[in-house]
Amino acid sequence: MASITSRRPAYVPGGRPSSLIGRAFAYFGLCASRQSLSRLDDAMLKDIGVTREQALKESRRWDVPQNWRR
């Protein structure tokens, strides 16, 4: 089985994705994570220390993390 490697990863955890496609995938992943947060029940939110109001506020955001803006 052949593997494909590139010089730079599409996404570096904690950093800005390096390519346009990498940024698109990272952004859509971020949106999906935020939507998943809004679907957690109250017990799960309590486990991670987030209130229902905080989860709903986060799920409505459309911006990117500050460290992506350079």
Biopython code that builds the backbone (N, CA, C, O; Angstrom):
import numpy as np
from Bio.PDB.StructureBuilder import StructureBuilder

atoms = [
    (1, "MET", "N", (0.835, -1.172, 0.000)),
    (1, "MET", "CA", (0.000, 0.000, 0.000)),
    (1, "MET", "C", (0.886, 1.243, 0.000)),
    (1, "MET", "O", (1.785, 1.375, 0.830)),
    (2, "ALA", "N", (0.634, 2.116, -0.901)),
    (2, "ALA", "CA", (1.436, 3.328, -1.022)),
    (2, "ALA", "C", (0.883, 4.416, -0.113)),
    (2, "ALA", "O", (-0.324, 4.503, 0.111)),
    (3, "SER", "N", (1.763, 5.224, 0.392)),
    (3, "SER", "CA", (1.312, 6.345, 1.212)),
    (3, "SER", "C", (1.738, 7.649, 0.564)),
    (3, "SER", "O", (2.765, 7.729, -0.110)),
    (4, "ILE", "N", (0.938, 8.644, 0.784)),
    (4, "ILE", "CA", (1.227, 9.967, 0.234)),
    (4, "ILE", "C", (1.685, 10.857, 1.378)),
    (4, "ILE", "O", (1.013, 10.959, 2.404)),
    (5, "THR", "N", (2.807, 11.487, 1.198)),
    (5, "THR", "CA", (3.297, 12.394, 2.225)),
    (5, "THR", "C", (3.473, 13.777, 1.630)),
    (5, "THR", "O", (3.691, 13.936, 0.429)),
    (6, "SER", "N", (3.376, 14.751, 2.480)),
    (6, "SER", "CA", (3.611, 16.121, 2.030)),
    (6, "SER", "C", (4.640, 16.749, 2.959)),
    (6, "SER", "O", (4.952, 16.206, 4.019)),
    (7, "ARG", "N", (5.151, 17.876, 2.557)),
    (7, "ARG", "CA", (6.153, 18.551, 3.370)),
    (7, "ARG", "C", (5.553, 19.114, 4.651)),
    (7, "ARG", "O", (6.154, 19.042, 5.723)),
    (8, "ARG", "N", (4.356, 19.676, 4.518)),
    (8, "ARG", "CA", (3.707, 20.281, 5.671)),
    (8, "ARG", "C", (2.347, 19.632, 5.882)),
    (8, "ARG", "O", (1.656, 19.310, 4.916)),
    (9, "PRO", "N", (1.955, 19.437, 7.151)),
    (9, "PRO", "CA", (0.613, 18.921, 7.391)),
    (9, "PRO", "C", (-0.416, 19.986, 7.044)),
    (9, "PRO", "O", (-0.119, 21.179, 7.099)),
    (10, "ALA", "N", (-1.626, 19.563, 6.685)),
    (10, "ALA", "CA", (-2.692, 20.508, 6.344)),
    (10, "ALA", "C", (-3.102, 21.315, 7.568)),
    (10, "ALA", "O", (-3.529, 22.462, 7.441)),
    (11, "TYR", "N", (-2.978, 20.727, 8.745)),
    (11, "TYR", "CA", (-3.367, 21.426, 9.963)),
    (11, "TYR", "C", (-2.380, 21.104, 11.058)),
    (11, "TYR", "O", (-2.072, 19.937, 11.302)),
    (12, "VAL", "N", (-1.893, 22.111, 11.706)),
    (12, "VAL", "CA", (-0.984, 21.949, 12.829)),
    (12, "VAL", "C", (-1.770, 22.297, 14.089)),
    (12, "VAL", "O", (-2.200, 23.442, 14.228)),
    (13, "PRO", "N", (-1.977, 21.356, 15.015)),
    (13, "PRO", "CA", (-2.753, 21.653, 16.211)),
    (13, "PRO", "C", (-2.220, 22.898, 16.912)),
    (13, "PRO", "O", (-1.022, 23.025, 17.164)),
    (14, "GLY", "N", (-3.125, 23.799, 17.217)),
    (14, "GLY", "CA", (-2.736, 25.031, 17.896)),
    (14, "GLY", "C", (-2.267, 26.114, 16.947)),
    (14, "GLY", "O", (-1.975, 27.228, 17.384)),
    (15, "GLY", "N", (-2.187, 25.820, 15.675)),
    (15, "GLY", "CA", (-1.726, 26.799, 14.703)),
    (15, "GLY", "C", (-2.721, 26.964, 13.576)),
    (15, "GLY", "O", (-3.779, 26.335, 13.570)),
    (16, "ARG", "N", (-2.384, 27.798, 12.642)),
    (16, "ARG", "CA", (-3.246, 28.047, 11.491)),
    (16, "ARG", "C", (-3.018, 26.975, 10.440)),
    (16, "ARG", "O", (-1.868, 26.638, 10.156)),
    (17, "PRO", "N", (-4.075, 26.431, 9.854)),
    (17, "PRO", "CA", (-3.891, 25.462, 8.769)),
    (17, "PRO", "C", (-3.046, 26.082, 7.661)),
    (17, "PRO", "O", (-3.158, 27.274, 7.377)),
    (18, "SER", "N", (-2.195, 25.260, 7.035)),
    (18, "SER", "CA", (-1.203, 25.803, 6.111)),
    (18, "SER", "C", (-1.682, 25.970, 4.671)),
    (18, "SER", "O", (-1.083, 26.747, 3.927)),
    (19, "SER", "N", (-2.723, 25.282, 4.255)),
    (19, "SER", "CA", (-3.174, 25.410, 2.879)),
    (19, "SER", "C", (-4.640, 25.842, 2.847)),
    (19, "SER", "O", (-5.337, 25.758, 3.857)),
    (20, "LEU", "N", (-5.094, 26.295, 1.706)),
    (20, "LEU", "CA", (-6.480, 26.717, 1.566)),
    (20, "LEU", "C", (-7.433, 25.549, 1.835)),
    (20, "LEU", "O", (-8.435, 25.702, 2.533)),
    (21, "ILE", "N", (-7.114, 24.403, 1.282)),
    (21, "ILE", "CA", (-7.955, 23.225, 1.512)),
    (21, "ILE", "C", (-7.898, 22.827, 2.988)),
    (21, "ILE", "O", (-8.920, 22.486, 3.583)),
    (22, "GLY", "N", (-6.720, 22.869, 3.566)),
    (22, "GLY", "CA", (-6.580, 22.569, 4.991)),
    (22, "GLY", "C", (-7.391, 23.524, 5.848)),
    (22, "GLY", "O", (-8.014, 23.111, 6.825)),
    (23, "ARG", "N", (-7.384, 24.814, 5.479)),
    (23, "ARG", "CA", (-8.173, 25.802, 6.211)),
    (23, "ARG", "C", (-9.660, 25.519, 6.081)),
    (23, "ARG", "O", (-10.405, 25.636, 7.054)),
    (24, "ALA", "N", (-10.096, 25.146, 4.883)),
    (24, "ALA", "CA", (-11.515, 24.842, 4.668)),
    (24, "ALA", "C", (-11.943, 23.646, 5.518)),
    (24, "ALA", "O", (-12.972, 23.698, 6.191)),
    (25, "PHE", "N", (-11.149, 22.562, 5.489)),
    (25, "PHE", "CA", (-11.488, 21.393, 6.295)),
    (25, "PHE", "C", (-11.469, 21.726, 7.783)),
    (25, "PHE", "O", (-12.348, 21.288, 8.525)),
    (26, "ALA", "N", (-10.488, 22.489, 8.223)),
    (26, "ALA", "CA", (-10.408, 22.864, 9.631)),
    (26, "ALA", "C", (-11.603, 23.718, 10.040)),
    (26, "ALA", "O", (-12.153, 23.543, 11.128)),
    (27, "TYR", "N", (-12.004, 24.645, 9.166)),
    (27, "TYR", "CA", (-13.146, 25.500, 9.466)),
    (27, "TYR", "C", (-14.432, 24.684, 9.567)),
    (27, "TYR", "O", (-15.216, 24.868, 10.498)),
    (28, "PHE", "N", (-14.651, 23.780, 8.604)),
    (28, "PHE", "CA", (-15.856, 22.961, 8.657)),
    (28, "PHE", "C", (-15.838, 22.017, 9.853)),
    (28, "PHE", "O", (-16.885, 21.726, 10.431)),
    (29, "GLY", "N", (-14.661, 21.542, 10.224)),
    (29, "GLY", "CA", (-14.538, 20.729, 11.436)),
    (29, "GLY", "C", (-14.871, 21.533, 12.682)),
    (29, "GLY", "O", (-15.521, 21.033, 13.600)),
    (30, "LEU", "N", (-14.422, 22.780, 12.707)),
    (30, "LEU", "CA", (-14.729, 23.666, 13.824)),
    (30, "LEU", "C", (-16.231, 23.903, 13.920)),
    (30, "LEU", "O", (-16.796, 23.861, 15.012)),
    (31, "CYS", "N", (-16.879, 24.150, 12.788)),
    (31, "CYS", "CA", (-18.335, 24.357, 12.764)),
    (31, "CYS", "C", (-19.063, 23.109, 13.263)),
    (31, "CYS", "O", (-20.018, 23.213, 14.032)),
    (32, "ALA", "N", (-18.613, 21.934, 12.829)),
    (32, "ALA", "CA", (-19.238, 20.684, 13.248)),
    (32, "ALA", "C", (-19.068, 20.473, 14.754)),
    (32, "ALA", "O", (-19.995, 20.016, 15.423)),
    (33, "SER", "N", (-17.894, 20.802, 15.286)),
    (33, "SER", "CA", (-17.658, 20.668, 16.721)),
    (33, "SER", "C", (-18.563, 21.596, 17.513)),
    (33, "SER", "O", (-19.110, 21.214, 18.548)),
    (34, "ARG", "N", (-18.714, 22.814, 17.019)),
    (34, "ARG", "CA", (-19.581, 23.760, 17.711)),
    (34, "ARG", "C", (-21.033, 23.303, 17.687)),
    (34, "ARG", "O", (-21.746, 23.455, 18.678)),
    (35, "GLN", "N", (-21.476, 22.747, 16.570)),
    (35, "GLN", "CA", (-22.845, 22.247, 16.499)),
    (35, "GLN", "C", (-23.034, 21.033, 17.402)),
    (35, "GLN", "O", (-24.086, 20.881, 18.021)),
    (36, "SER", "N", (-22.032, 20.173, 17.481)),
    (36, "SER", "CA", (-22.107, 19.014, 18.370)),
    (36, "SER", "C", (-22.219, 19.455, 19.821)),
    (36, "SER", "O", (-22.939, 18.836, 20.606)),
    (37, "LEU", "N", (-21.525, 20.500, 20.175)),
    (37, "LEU", "CA", (-21.594, 21.031, 21.532)),
    (37, "LEU", "C", (-23.023, 21.424, 21.887)),
    (37, "LEU", "O", (-23.466, 21.202, 23.014)),
    (38, "SER", "N", (-23.739, 22.000, 20.940)),
    (38, "SER", "CA", (-25.106, 22.438, 21.212)),
    (38, "SER", "C", (-26.060, 21.263, 21.411)),
    (38, "SER", "O", (-27.136, 21.437, 21.983)),
    (39, "ARG", "N", (-25.684, 20.069, 20.946)),
    (39, "ARG", "CA", (-26.551, 18.899, 21.069)),
    (39, "ARG", "C", (-26.271, 18.055, 22.309)),
    (39, "ARG", "O", (-26.963, 17.064, 22.543)),
    (40, "LEU", "N", (-25.272, 18.427, 23.105)),
    (40, "LEU", "CA", (-24.984, 17.664, 24.318)),
    (40, "LEU", "C", (-26.085, 17.885, 25.346)),
    (40, "LEU", "O", (-26.668, 18.966, 25.431)),
    (41, "ASP", "N", (-26.364, 16.828, 26.135)),
    (41, "ASP", "CA", (-27.368, 17.001, 27.173)),
    (41, "ASP", "C", (-26.738, 17.682, 28.399)),
    (41, "ASP", "O", (-25.522, 17.859, 28.472)),
    (42, "ASP", "N", (-27.588, 18.054, 29.348)),
    (42, "ASP", "CA", (-27.117, 18.820, 30.504)),
    (42, "ASP", "C", (-26.074, 18.071, 31.337)),
    (42, "ASP", "O", (-25.150, 18.691, 31.866)),
    (43, "ALA", "N", (-26.208, 16.758, 31.459)),
    (43, "ALA", "CA", (-25.229, 15.978, 32.231)),
    (43, "ALA", "C", (-23.858, 16.017, 31.556)),
    (43, "ALA", "O", (-22.838, 16.148, 32.233)),
    (44, "MET", "N", (-23.827, 15.904, 30.235)),
    (44, "MET", "CA", (-22.552, 15.954, 29.510)),
    (44, "MET", "C", (-21.926, 17.337, 29.609)),
    (44, "MET", "O", (-20.714, 17.463, 29.783)),
    (45, "LEU", "N", (-22.749, 18.371, 29.500)),
    (45, "LEU", "CA", (-22.227, 19.733, 29.627)),
    (45, "LEU", "C", (-21.654, 19.958, 31.022)),
    (45, "LEU", "O", (-20.615, 20.600, 31.172)),
    (46, "LYS", "N", (-22.322, 19.436, 32.034)),
    (46, "LYS", "CA", (-21.827, 19.576, 33.403)),
    (46, "LYS", "C", (-20.471, 18.886, 33.555)),
    (46, "LYS", "O", (-19.585, 19.388, 34.247)),
    (47, "ASP", "N", (-20.317, 17.724, 32.899)),
    (47, "ASP", "CA", (-19.043, 16.990, 32.958)),
    (47, "ASP", "C", (-17.876, 17.811, 32.427)),
    (47, "ASP", "O", (-16.762, 17.709, 32.940)),
    (48, "ILE", "N", (-18.121, 18.623, 31.407)),
    (48, "ILE", "CA", (-17.036, 19.414, 30.829)),
    (48, "ILE", "C", (-17.008, 20.846, 31.364)),
    (48, "ILE", "O", (-16.188, 21.660, 30.941)),
    (49, "GLY", "N", (-17.923, 21.145, 32.306)),
    (49, "GLY", "CA", (-17.905, 22.455, 32.955)),
    (49, "GLY", "C", (-18.439, 23.587, 32.108)),
    (49, "GLY", "O", (-17.955, 24.715, 32.198)),
    (50, "VAL", "N", (-19.445, 23.294, 31.275)),
    (50, "VAL", "CA", (-20.028, 24.296, 30.390)),
    (50, "VAL", "C", (-21.525, 24.376, 30.672)),
    (50, "VAL", "O", (-22.186, 23.346, 30.813)),
    (51, "THR", "N", (-22.055, 25.572, 30.753)),
    (51, "THR", "CA", (-23.492, 25.730, 30.948)),
    (51, "THR", "C", (-24.208, 25.638, 29.605)),
    (51, "THR", "O", (-23.584, 25.766, 28.552)),
    (52, "ARG", "N", (-25.507, 25.417, 29.648)),
    (52, "ARG", "CA", (-26.310, 25.360, 28.420)),
    (52, "ARG", "C", (-26.186, 26.671, 27.658)),
    (52, "ARG", "O", (-26.055, 26.667, 26.433)),
    (53, "GLU", "N", (-26.226, 27.799, 28.373)),
    (53, "GLU", "CA", (-26.121, 29.107, 27.718)),
    (53, "GLU", "C", (-24.773, 29.280, 27.019)),
    (53, "GLU", "O", (-24.719, 29.790, 25.900)),
    (54, "GLN", "N", (-23.683, 28.858, 27.669)),
    (54, "GLN", "CA", (-22.358, 28.946, 27.052)),
    (54, "GLN", "C", (-22.277, 28.071, 25.807)),
    (54, "GLN", "O", (-21.705, 28.477, 24.795)),
    (55, "ALA", "N", (-22.851, 26.869, 25.879)),
    (55, "ALA", "CA", (-22.825, 25.955, 24.730)),
    (55, "ALA", "C", (-23.595, 26.542, 23.553)),
    (55, "ALA", "O", (-23.130, 26.474, 22.415)),
    (56, "LEU", "N", (-24.759, 27.112, 23.813)),
    (56, "LEU", "CA", (-25.549, 27.692, 22.736)),
    (56, "LEU", "C", (-24.860, 28.920, 22.140)),
    (56, "LEU", "O", (-24.884, 29.129, 20.927)),
    (57, "LYS", "N", (-24.246, 29.729, 23.007)),
    (57, "LYS", "CA", (-23.520, 30.905, 22.514)),
    (57, "LYS", "C", (-22.362, 30.475, 21.610)),
    (57, "LYS", "O", (-22.158, 31.053, 20.542)),
    (58, "GLU", "N", (-21.613, 29.471, 22.036)),
    (58, "GLU", "CA", (-20.483, 28.978, 21.235)),
    (58, "GLU", "C", (-20.972, 28.374, 19.916)),
    (58, "GLU", "O", (-20.331, 28.554, 18.880)),
    (59, "SER", "N", (-22.090, 27.668, 19.945)),
    (59, "SER", "CA", (-22.580, 27.014, 18.723)),
    (59, "SER", "C", (-23.057, 28.021, 17.677)),
    (59, "SER", "O", (-23.150, 27.684, 16.496)),
    (60, "ARG", "N", (-23.355, 29.233, 18.088)),
    (60, "ARG", "CA", (-23.810, 30.264, 17.152)),
    (60, "ARG", "C", (-22.667, 31.073, 16.541)),
    (60, "ARG", "O", (-22.895, 31.886, 15.645)),
    (61, "ARG", "N", (-21.461, 30.863, 17.009)),
    (61, "ARG", "CA", (-20.314, 31.631, 16.496)),
    (61, "ARG", "C", (-19.939, 31.186, 15.086)),
    (61, "ARG", "O", (-20.063, 30.010, 14.744)),
    (62, "TRP", "N", (-19.481, 32.135, 14.273)),
    (62, "TRP", "CA", (-19.034, 31.844, 12.916)),
    (62, "TRP", "C", (-17.603, 32.315, 12.680)),
    (62, "TRP", "O", (-17.126, 32.297, 11.545)),
    (63, "ASP", "N", (-16.923, 32.730, 13.725)),
    (63, "ASP", "CA", (-15.551, 33.211, 13.553)),
    (63, "ASP", "C", (-14.569, 32.056, 13.762)),
    (63, "ASP", "O", (-14.960, 30.935, 14.087)),
    (64, "VAL", "N", (-13.299, 32.360, 13.569)),
    (64, "VAL", "CA", (-12.242, 31.357, 13.750)),
    (64, "VAL", "C", (-11.426, 31.742, 14.983)),
    (64, "VAL", "O", (-11.471, 32.892, 15.420)),
    (65, "PRO", "N", (-10.683, 30.790, 15.547)),
    (65, "PRO", "CA", (-9.847, 31.112, 16.694)),
    (65, "PRO", "C", (-8.855, 32.236, 16.400)),
    (65, "PRO", "O", (-8.426, 32.411, 15.260)),
    (66, "GLN", "N", (-8.500, 32.984, 17.418)),
    (66, "GLN", "CA", (-7.594, 34.124, 17.277)),
    (66, "GLN", "C", (-6.265, 33.731, 16.658)),
    (66, "GLN", "O", (-5.702, 34.500, 15.878)),
    (67, "ASN", "N", (-5.738, 32.529, 16.992)),
    (67, "ASN", "CA", (-4.429, 32.131, 16.464)),
    (67, "ASN", "C", (-4.471, 31.769, 14.973)),
    (67, "ASN", "O", (-3.417, 31.545, 14.379)),
    (68, "TRP", "N", (-5.652, 31.706, 14.352)),
    (68, "TRP", "CA", (-5.763, 31.487, 12.908)),
    (68, "TRP", "C", (-5.652, 32.786, 12.135)),
    (68, "TRP", "O", (-5.437, 32.771, 10.923)),
    (69, "ARG", "N", (-5.795, 33.900, 12.816)),
    (69, "ARG", "CA", (-5.804, 35.207, 12.150)),
    (69, "ARG", "C", (-4.399, 35.779, 12.141)),
    (69, "ARG", "O", (-3.912, 36.241, 13.172)),
    (70, "ARG", "N", (-3.759, 35.756, 11.020)),
    (70, "ARG", "CA", (-2.399, 36.291, 10.922)),
    (70, "ARG", "C", (-2.273, 37.158, 9.709)),
    (70, "ARG", "O", (-1.200, 37.703, 9.449)),
]
sb = StructureBuilder()
sb.init_structure("model")
sb.init_model(0)
sb.init_chain("A")
sb.init_seg("    ")
for serial, (resi, resn, name, xyz) in enumerate(atoms, 1):
    if name == "N":
        sb.init_residue(resn, " ", resi, " ")
    sb.init_atom(name, np.array(xyz, "f"), 0.0, 1.0, " ", f" {name:<3s}", serial, name[0])
structure = sb.get_structure()
